[in-house]
């Protein structure tokens, strides 16, 4: 028998600053290898960067870009959406946060970030790009990721082309996205720096 807890749908809402302790581990879990590759620098970790950037407006990690799935008072899922041209302004804000956290080592972080963008590229124009899609381990296989994605599509109903990137080494996520109507358009490989982050599929769905 399925417990009533599993049957109760989550509340999908905008993220808040005070969600930081629960959502930041979820954001990190959406792509730990990429987070580590870009943001581990000396004694600074990805969490040093995520905690600072999440709490501030005007950057790609900001709480203002995220939505959460909440169940029984706990944040159990995360998602965000980007569009152009606003993403370009947010990227400038992210660069400022990198400078604030890493100081004179910031160029090292930015260089790795640019390298990663050859695999996980900035959103294309006229598309709603979804990212940081994650569900806590204890709440997976309950349809929460599906509800998060559908909520973001409805919330941004002006967009008819929805896009996302997914690790080629994450078959469960790929299968979910395909069931939701996403199609692999391109696979990007880290040529020359294999093993740093996995290859990624770029997927689109037409509404």
Residue pairs with C-beta under 8 A, 6 or more apart in sequence:
5 71
5 72
6 142
8 71
8 72
9 147
10 69
10 70
10 71
10 76
10 77
10 144
10 147
11 69
11 70
11 71
12 67
12 68
12 69
12 70
12 147
12 148
12 151
13 67
13 68
13 70
14 64
14 66
14 67
14 68
15 23
15 63
15 64
15 66
15 67
15 68
15 78
16 63
17 54
17 55
17 63
19 63
19 68
19 75
20 51
20 54
20 55
20 63
22 68
22 74
22 75
23 54
23 63
23 66
23 68
23 75
23 78
24 47
24 50
24 51
24 54
26 75
26 77
26 78
26 132
26 134
26 135
26 136
27 50
27 54
27 61
27 66
27 78
27 132
27 134
28 35
28 46
28 47
28 50
29 134
30 78
30 131
30 132
30 133
30 134
31 120
31 167
31 197
33 196
33 197
33 198
34 116
34 120
34 197
35 46
35 50
36 46
37 112
37 116
37 196
37 197
38 46
38 109
38 112
38 113
38 116
39 45
39 46
39 48
39 49
39 50
39 109
40 46
41 102
41 105
41 108
41 109
42 105
44 101
44 102
44 105
48 101
49 61
49 97
49 98
49 101
49 102
49 109
50 61
52 97
52 100
52 101
53 59
53 60
53 61
53 62
53 94
53 97
53 101
54 61
54 62
54 63
54 66
55 63
56 62
56 93
56 97
57 64
57 93
58 89
58 90
58 93
59 90
59 93
59 94
59 96
59 97
60 82
60 87
60 90
60 91
60 93
60 94
61 94
61 97
62 90
62 93
65 80
65 81
65 82
65 90
66 78
66 79
66 80
66 132
67 78
67 79
67 80
67 81
67 148
67 151
67 152
67 155
68 75
68 77
68 78
68 79
69 75
69 76
69 77
69 78
69 135
69 139
69 144
69 147
69 148
70 76
71 139
71 144
76 135
76 136
76 138
76 139
76 144
77 134
77 135
77 136
77 139
77 144
77 145
77 148
78 132
78 133
78 134
78 148
79 130
79 131
79 132
79 133
79 134
79 148
79 149
79 151
79 152
80 130
80 131
80 132
81 128
81 129
81 130
81 131
81 152
81 155
81 156
82 90
82 122
82 123
82 129
82 131
83 123
83 127
83 128
83 129
83 156
83 159
84 122
84 123
84 124
84 125
84 126
84 127
85 125
87 122
87 123
87 129
88 122
91 122
95 110
98 106
98 109
98 110
98 113
99 106
102 108
102 109
115 193
116 197
118 188
118 190
119 165
119 188
119 189
119 190
119 197
119 199
119 200
120 165
120 188
120 200
121 165
121 188
121 202
123 129
123 163
124 163
126 159
126 161
127 159
127 161
127 162
127 163
127 204
128 152
128 153
128 156
128 159
128 161
128 162
128 163
129 162
129 163
129 164
130 149
130 152
130 162
130 163
130 164
131 164
131 165
133 145
133 148
133 149
133 164
133 173
135 142
135 144
135 145
135 148
145 173
145 176
146 176
146 180
149 180
150 180
153 159
153 162
153 207
159 207
160 206
160 207
161 204
161 205
161 206
161 207
162 182
162 204
162 205
162 206
162 207
163 202
163 203
163 204
163 205
164 177
164 182
164 202
164 203
165 200
165 201
165 202
165 203
166 173
166 174
166 177
166 200
166 201
166 203
167 173
167 198
167 199
167 200
167 201
168 174
168 187
168 198
168 199
168 200
168 201
169 198
169 199
174 184
174 201
177 203
177 205
180 205
181 205
181 206
182 203
182 204
182 205
183 203
183 204
183 205
184 201
184 202
184 203
185 202
185 203
185 204
186 201
186 202
187 199
187 200
187 201
187 202
188 199
188 200
188 202
189 199
190 196
190 197
190 198
190 199
